[in-house]
Amino acid sequence: MTADLLAPLDLAFWNIESAEHPMHLGALGIFTANSPAAGAHAADLLAARAAGVSGLRMRIRDVWQPLAAALRRPLAFGGAAREPDPDFDPLNHVRLHAPTADFHRVAGRLMERPLERGRPPWEAHVVPGEDGVSYAVLFKFHHALADGLRALTLAAGVLDPMDLPAPRPRPAEPARPLLPDVRELPGLVRGALSDVGRALDIGAAVARSSLDARSVPALTCEPSGTRRTAGVLLDLDDVHRVRKSVGGTVNDVLIAVVAGALRRWLDERGDGSEEVAPRALIPVSKRRPRTAYPQGNRLSGYLIRLPVDDPDPLARLAAVRTAMDRNKDAGPNRGAGAVALLADHVPALGHRLGGPLVGQAARLWFDILVTSVPLPSLGLRLGGNPLTAVFPFAPLAPGHSLAVAVSTYRGSVHYGLVADGRAVPDLDRLAAAFTEEVRTLSAACRP
């Protein structure tokens, strides 16, 4: 293995991080235990298998040498690179905890701790259940090491083997000269001008989206550095029944459920949901699922207003569907939600110097993250024990009090909620509102 420079968005994630806002993804998997010692056995398996997964041995280090391999490639001065860790020890990354009756209480405490930056930025925490018939595994991956698809690939490498399609090989890239061929200059200039035009268009959309921004107090906070997590498990058949009744996509229904749950939660808190339409960032992966490369994050996004202020559940769903259709028609390369693509236009040193400022600007751009994390439909196992539930966790942006991630797995919908522990002490109440909202939508769709 050799070192490779971080992609621009990876570099941005690496430099945005702070002690109060660690930039790692998470997933809490719940496994059935075939014996009281199953948790300890799982920890041993994870440590033994991690040594054989090349991506888990990669650390990130700063690089300062300039590199200009092509006209449109950013400089590496002030950048970072992934490289093999010669001192990699899986036992530093896999930890067995004391039994507990509340997996989410432990997960919240672990999610608030930043990953150690001097070694490969990932961890696996095994937590046996006090009941002796279950255990949980919390995976943490720094966003600079992996996006959702890449994290799934890395986690699959330490779970029990399963038959998955092989990733498509990356075609060999010809060596690039230090200076471009003069015959390529017209095309490179046109491409650069096109990129600049797209960047200006995205920047203008971001500015417009924040002109009429109204703060949603329950979704913003001064960071406390604490975290709570919660999980919601729904029947995917209920979601499909709603979709078939009113049209649209499963994702439209899942986003509308978020809007309805927020409305219930705000009303119960006494914060009031009237005239509240928070801006939700919906990340869009630009990487093909079966393509292992490029390994860097390839993300864009859609920005929509969640119709929390509408009392009619079907009207909320219709509004979400219309907004998502409008975003899809424009495509993931345009609009305020595509602001992540601007990372490609910032030199590496700019990411290093401006990362903290960019992170602090997140609350001006959007109010809540709602992201979908793909999972295979095949049943996953660890040590022969089946995975029965998995709750994905997204990083919490500076100034935000809540982030929502969702996956579908084995006929169920799994929402993972991450919140600032001080700002949202009633996260369990919000989780319950998700279940209530699906029931309300289902009832509204009955003839």
N, C-alpha and C positions, 0 to 999 in steps of 0.2 A: 504494500500500500504506500502511496505517496501523498504529499500534502496537496490540497486544492483550495483555491481562494473561495471564501464565502460569496454566494450570490448577493446582490445588493440588498434584497429584502431580508435575507438572513442576517446580514451585517446590521441592518436597521434594528431588528429584534434584539441582537446582541448588545447594542448600545443604548436602547431605550430602557433596558432593565434597571431597576433600582431595588433597594432592600425592601421597600414597601410594596413594590409591584414587580415580583419575579415573572419572567416571561417563559414559563414552562406550561406545556400541555399536561393534562392528566387523564387517567381513566381508572375507575374503581371497578374491578371485576369481582363478582361474588361467585364462589365455587361451592358445589356440594362436597362435603368431606366424607371419604369412605372410612375414616378412622380418626380418633382424637389427635394422632400424630401427623395427619395429612398436611397441615400447615407447615410444620417443620420440614417435612419431606419436600414440599413445594419450594421452600426457600433454597434447599440444597440443589434441587434441579435447576432453578433459575441461575444460581451462581455457576453451576457446572456448564450450562449451555451458553451463558453469556460470553464465555471465552471464545466460542466458535463463531460468533456473529461479528463480522468485521466492522459494521457500522457502530456497534457499541464500544469499540475500542478507540474511537476517534475523539480526540480532544480538540479544543479551539484555542489558538494562540494568536497574539497580535503580530502583524507583519508591518514593516515600515518601508520596504523597498518599493520604488515606483515600478509600475509595469504598464506599458502601453502597447499591447499586442495587436490592437486594431483601432481604427479611428473612433468607433462607437463603444469601446470597452472602457469602463471606468478605471481610474487609477487605483492601485492597491496601497498607495501611501496612506497609512492610517487605517488600513483594513485588517482583516483577520483571515486565518486559514484553518481548515481541518487537517489534522495529521494524526497518524497512529501514536498512541501513548505507549512508550516503551515500558512504563511501570504499571501498566493496567493490571488491576487486581479486582476481580468480580466481587470479592467479599466486601470491598469498600462501597459497592453499589446495591447490594441485596441485603436487606435487613429484616430480621424476624422480630416481631413485637409481642407484647403480652396479650393474652386473650381479652376480648372486649365484647360487650353486648350491643355496641353502637359503632358500626364501621364508619359512618359519616363523621362522627365526632373526631375520630382519629384522623380521618382523611383531611378534614378542615385544618387541623393543627399541622399536618405534614405539608399541605399545599401552600401554606404561608411561608415556608422556609425556602429561600433561594437555593438552587443547585450550586455546588462548589465549582467555580470557574476554572480551577487549575487542573482538573481532570475531566474525563468524558462526562458531559452534562446530562446524565440520566440517573434515575434511581428506581428500584422496585422494593416496595414495602409489603411484607406478608403479615397479615393480622388474623390470627385464629379467632373463631367465634367462641364465646363462652358456652354456647350450646353443644359444642363438640361435633356438630354435623355440618358446619360450614366454615369457610375462611375467605378472606378477601385479599386481593393483591392490588395495590395502588402503584401504577406506573407513572413516572414523571419523565418527560423529555423536553429539553429546552427547545423553544421554537426555532432557534438558529441551527439546531441539529436535525430537526424533523418537523414537517407539517403533519396533518392528520393521516394522509396516505403513507408517508414514510414511517411515522410512528407505528402504524398498524403492521407494516412490514417488519420493523425491528422487534415488536412484541411477539409477532408470530414466530420469529426465530428462536424464542426461548420457551414457547408453549409446545405441547405435544405435536409431533409432525402431522401434517395433513396434506392432502393432495390439492395443490393450488397451481394455476397456470404459471408457467415460467415467465419472468419478466422479459420483455423484448430487449435484445442486446442493443447497446448504444453503438451506432456506426462510428467507425474510426474517424476522428477529426484530423484533417491535414494540418501540419504545422503552419502557423501564421507568421509571416515576416514581421519584423519590428515596424516597418513602414508599409502601407498598403500599395499595391500595384497601381500605378497611375491610371491604368485602363479601368480600374474599379472605382475611381474617385467620383465620377458623375452619379453612379448608382448609390454609393455611400452617402454622398451629399443629399441626394433626394430622400434616402431613408432617414438620415439625421433630421432633415427639415420636417418630414412627416412625423417623426417622433416628437419633435419640439411642438408641432401644432397640436398633437394629441395631448401632450403634457399641459399646454396652455388651456385646452378645452376642459380637461379634468380639473385643473386648478380653478378655473372660472366657475365650474359646477360646484366645487367645494365651497367657494366663497358665497355663491347664491344660497346654498343649503344652510349656511349659518347666519344669513341675514335676519331671517324670521325665527331663529331658534329661541325656544322658550324653555327655560330650565325646568326639569322635573325633579323636585327636591329628593324624592325617594330613590331616584336612580343616580344621584350625584352625592359625593361626600368628600370630606378631607380624609386622605388615606390614614388608616390606623395600623396597617401592616398585619392585621388579623384576618382570618378566613373562616367561613363556614361553608359546608357543602350539604347538598340534599339531592335525593334522587326521586324520580317519578317514573312509575312503570304503568304503561297503558296498553290496552289490547289493540293491535294493529288492525284487526277486523273492524273495530268501531270507527277508526279513522277512514278506512276504505269505504264503509257505508256512507259516511258523510260526503266523501269525495264523489262517489257514484251518484249521490242524490243531487248535488249542486254543481258538479263539474270541477274543473281545475286539476291541480296535482296534489299528491300527498303532502308535498312540502308546503303548499299553500295552506292546507288544513293545519299542519303543525305550527306554522307561524301565527295563524289566527288563534290557535289555542294559547299561545304566549300572550297575545293581546288581551284575550278574555280573562286569562288568569291574572294579569297585571291589573285589570279593571277591578276584579273582585278584591284583590289584595289591597289596592289603594283605598277602596271604599271602606273595607273593614278597619284599616288603620286610621281612618278619618282624614286621609290626605286629599280625598276627592279626585274622581276620575274625569270630571267634566272639563272639556276643553284641553284634555291632555292627549297629545299624539306624539309620543317619543320617536326619535329617529333611530331605526334599527339598522345596523350594518350586517348584511348577509354575505359572508365570504363565499367566493366562487373559486374553486380550484381550476387551474388551467393546465394541470398535469393529467395525462391519460392514466387511468388506474393500472394498466398492465405495463406501464413504462417505468422502469426504475430510475431513469435519468431524464433530465438533470436532477441531481439530488437536492438542489436548493429549492426553497419555497417558490411556488409559482401560483400566486394568489391575486385575484381581483375581488370585486365585490359589488353588491347592489345596496343602495340606500333607500329605505322606504319608511313611511310614517306608519306606525302601528296605530290603528283606529281604536285606541283605548277609550276615547270619549263617546263612542257610539254604543248605545244600550242594547242594540239588536245583534245577537250572535251571528245570524246569517248575513246581516249587512256588514259586520266586521270581516267575515270571510270574503265577501264579494269585494270589499275595498282592498284587502290583501291580494286577492287574485288579480285585480286590475293593476295594482302597483307592480306586482311581479311580472305580469305580461308586458307592461311598459318597459321595465328594465331589460327583459329578455329581448324585446324588439330592438332596443338600442345596442345591446351586446355588452359583454363584460369589460370592454376596453374603453368605455366612455362613461361619463357621469361622475358624480361625487363619490360613489362607492368604489370606483376604480383607483382611488388615490394611492393604494399600495403600489400601483405600477409606476408611480413617480419615483420610487426608490431607484429604478434603473437609471435615472437621469441625475443622480446625486453622486459626486465623487466619494470615494471611501473616506477620505478625511472629513468630508462634510457630515457623513453619518456619525463619525466619532464625536465631532464637536457639537453637532446639532441634535443628536439623539435625545438627550434629556428634554430639550425644548419641544421636540416633536411629540414625545410622550405626553407632556403636559397639555398639548393642544387637542388631545383626543376628545375631551368633553365638549369642545367647540364643534367637532365634526359629527359625532354621533352620541346617542344616549345609552344604548345597550347593544351588546353583541349577541346575535342569534346565529349559531353556526351548526352545520350538519357534519357529522363525522362518519365516514363509511365503515361498515363492518361486513365481513363475509357472511353469507347465509348458512355456511356449514357450521356445525357445532364445534366449539373450541373446547379443549381440555388441557389440564395441567396435572401431570401425575396420574392420569386416568380419571380425574375428577372433572365433571362437566361444568362449564361456565353457564350459570343460570341467569345472570344479569350483568350488565356493564353500563356504567354511567360515565360519559365523557365530560371532562372539565376543560374549559377554555381559560386563557389568561385574563386577568382583570385589569383593564386599562386604567391609567392614572385618572383620578377624579370620578371614576364609576363605582357604583356600589354593587352591581349585579352583572353577571354574564351567563348566558344560556347556551348549552350544547345539546345536541340530540342525535341519537342513533336508532336504527331499527335492527333488531336481532332476534331471529327465531320466533317471528310472529308477534313481537312486542315492540313498543316504542319506549325508549329509555331517554328521559331528559336528565341531564346533569346540571345542577345549579351551583354556581360559585358566587359568594357574596363577601363583602367586607363585613367581618364579624361584628364590629361595633355599630355600623350603620343599619344592618339587617339582622337584628336578633331574632326576628320572627320568620326566618327562612322556611321553616317547616310549614308554616301557615300558607306561604306562597306555593309550596309544593302541593299542598292539598287542593289549592285553587285550580291547578292544572287538571286534576281528576274531575273536579266539579264542572269545569268548562267543557270537557269532552262529553259528559253526560248531558249538559244543556244543549250542545250542538246536535247530539244524536236525537234528543227529544224534539228539537226544532225541525229536524228533517223527516220525522215520521208523518205519514199522510193523515 
